[in-house]
Amino acid sequence: MSLLERVTQAEATARQQADELRAQLAAVEEQLRRLAITRETLTEFADDYPSETDTAADDGVVIEEPSGSARSDLADEPPRLPPLRGFRRQVVAFLATAEEPMRAREIAQAIGKPDTRSQVEGMRSRLQRLVSDGWLRREADGLYAIASNINGHAPSWEAV
């Protein structure tokens, strides 16, 4: 076998190995994508159905309802907002400190989520749920901000 034939054979073997590795990489990337979706779904369920043992603080931010003695007039009290735990608390706390309304992609990037379409769409869905719950407001051009009755503006809620 000539030197040129050996190089050609080695090149073919290397090309075959590269193709096999690409197929393995594609399978692993698909598994990662599916796991990310699973994590996202489980996080949504955890946010919707918080356990009774969850702590009141996340990342040093506490958003809690004051004791009954701090309320002056129950008739003037705004409706109670659903509790915030985990990821939802992180998003609300971040937007409470933001200087201006932000897009879903910017929020996802700011809290360390990957800048992928699925993560951004998941963030948009969660933001809409927070809007429905009364924690956030959505402006017409797709920007999200803290609701006006949050972050110390409402008598029954305060961000510390």
C-alpha positions as CSV (number, residue, x, y, z in Angstrom):
1,M,0.0,0.0,0.0
2,S,1.4,3.4,-1.0
3,L,1.8,6.3,1.3
4,L,-1.0,8.2,-0.6
5,E,-3.4,5.2,-0.1
6,R,-2.6,5.1,3.6
7,V,-3.4,8.8,4.0
8,T,-6.6,8.4,2.0
9,Q,-7.7,5.4,4.2
10,A,-6.8,7.4,7.4
11,E,-8.8,10.3,6.1
12,A,-11.8,8.1,5.4
13,T,-11.5,6.6,8.9
14,A,-11.3,10.0,10.5
15,R,-14.3,11.3,8.5
16,Q,-16.3,8.3,9.7
17,Q,-15.3,8.9,13.3
18,A,-16.2,12.6,12.9
19,D,-19.6,11.7,11.5
20,E,-20.3,9.3,14.5
21,L,-19.2,12.0,17.0
22,R,-21.5,14.6,15.3
23,A,-24.4,12.1,15.6
24,Q,-23.6,11.5,19.3
25,L,-23.3,15.3,19.9
26,A,-26.6,15.9,18.2
27,A,-28.2,13.3,20.5
28,V,-26.7,14.8,23.6
29,E,-27.8,18.3,22.6
30,E,-31.3,17.0,22.0
31,Q,-31.3,15.4,25.5
32,L,-30.1,18.8,27.0
33,R,-32.8,20.6,25.2
34,R,-35.5,18.2,26.5
35,L,-34.0,18.4,30.0
36,A,-34.2,22.2,29.9
37,I,-37.8,22.1,28.9
38,T,-38.5,19.6,31.7
39,R,-36.7,21.9,34.2
40,E,-38.8,24.8,33.0
41,T,-42.0,22.9,33.3
42,L,-41.2,21.7,36.8
43,T,-40.2,25.2,37.8
44,E,-43.6,26.5,36.6
45,F,-45.3,23.7,38.6
46,A,-43.2,24.5,41.7
47,D,-44.1,28.2,41.3
48,D,-47.8,27.4,41.0
49,Y,-47.9,25.0,43.8
50,P,-45.4,26.1,46.5
51,S,-44.7,23.9,49.4
52,E,-45.4,25.0,52.9
53,T,-41.7,24.6,53.9
54,D,-40.4,27.2,51.4
55,T,-38.5,30.0,53.0
56,A,-39.4,33.6,52.9
57,A,-36.1,34.8,51.5
58,D,-34.4,34.2,48.1
59,D,-31.1,35.9,47.2
60,G,-31.5,38.4,50.1
61,V,-34.8,39.8,48.8
62,V,-37.9,39.4,51.0
63,I,-41.3,40.1,49.7
64,E,-43.8,39.3,52.4
65,E,-47.2,40.4,53.8
66,P,-46.9,42.5,57.0
67,S,-48.7,41.4,60.1
68,G,-52.3,42.3,60.7
69,S,-51.4,45.1,63.1
70,A,-49.7,47.0,60.2
71,R,-53.0,47.2,58.3
72,S,-54.9,50.4,59.0
73,D,-58.1,49.8,56.9
74,L,-59.0,46.5,55.5
75,A,-61.6,48.1,53.2
76,D,-58.9,50.1,51.4
77,E,-56.6,47.1,51.1
78,P,-55.8,45.9,47.6
79,P,-56.6,42.3,46.7
80,R,-54.1,39.8,48.0
81,L,-51.5,38.8,45.5
82,P,-50.4,35.1,45.1
83,P,-47.3,34.3,47.1
84,L,-43.9,34.6,45.4
85,R,-41.4,31.8,45.8
86,G,-38.3,30.7,43.8
87,F,-38.1,31.9,40.3
88,R,-41.1,34.2,40.4
89,R,-39.7,36.0,43.4
90,Q,-36.4,36.4,41.6
91,V,-38.0,38.0,38.5
92,V,-40.2,40.3,40.6
93,A,-37.2,41.4,42.8
94,F,-35.1,42.0,39.7
95,L,-37.8,44.1,38.0
96,A,-38.4,46.0,41.2
97,T,-34.9,47.3,41.0
98,A,-34.9,47.9,37.2
99,E,-34.8,51.5,36.1
100,E,-37.0,51.0,33.2
101,P,-39.3,48.3,31.7
102,M,-37.6,45.4,30.0
103,R,-38.2,42.7,27.4
104,A,-38.5,39.0,28.2
105,R,-35.1,38.3,26.5
106,E,-33.4,41.0,28.6
107,I,-34.9,39.6,31.8
108,A,-33.9,36.1,31.0
109,Q,-30.3,37.1,30.3
110,A,-30.2,39.3,33.4
111,I,-31.1,36.4,35.7
112,G,-28.7,34.0,34.0
113,K,-31.0,32.0,31.7
114,P,-29.6,30.9,28.3
115,D,-30.5,33.2,25.4
116,T,-32.4,30.5,23.5
117,R,-35.8,30.7,21.9
118,S,-37.3,28.2,24.3
119,Q,-36.0,30.0,27.4
120,V,-37.2,33.4,26.1
121,E,-40.6,32.0,25.3
122,G,-40.8,30.3,28.7
123,M,-39.8,33.6,30.3
124,R,-42.5,35.4,28.4
125,S,-45.1,32.9,29.6
126,R,-44.0,33.3,33.2
127,L,-44.1,37.1,32.9
128,Q,-47.6,36.9,31.5
129,R,-48.6,34.8,34.5
130,L,-47.1,37.4,36.8
131,V,-49.0,40.1,35.0
132,S,-52.3,38.1,35.4
133,D,-51.4,37.7,39.1
134,G,-51.0,41.4,39.6
135,W,-47.2,41.5,40.3
136,L,-46.2,43.0,36.9
137,R,-47.6,45.1,34.2
138,R,-47.1,44.6,30.4
139,E,-46.8,47.6,28.2
140,A,-48.1,47.5,24.6
141,D,-44.7,47.1,23.0
142,G,-43.8,43.9,24.9
143,L,-42.0,45.5,27.8
144,Y,-42.6,44.3,31.4
145,A,-42.3,46.3,34.6
146,I,-43.2,46.0,38.2
147,A,-46.9,46.8,38.9
148,S,-47.6,50.2,40.4
149,N,-49.0,48.7,43.6
150,I,-45.8,46.8,44.3
151,N,-42.4,47.7,45.7
152,G,-43.6,49.7,48.7
153,H,-46.5,51.6,46.9
154,A,-49.3,49.4,48.3
155,P,-50.0,49.5,52.0
156,S,-50.2,45.7,52.4
157,W,-47.0,44.7,50.5
158,E,-43.5,45.9,50.8
159,A,-40.1,44.9,49.2
160,V,-37.2,44.9,51.7
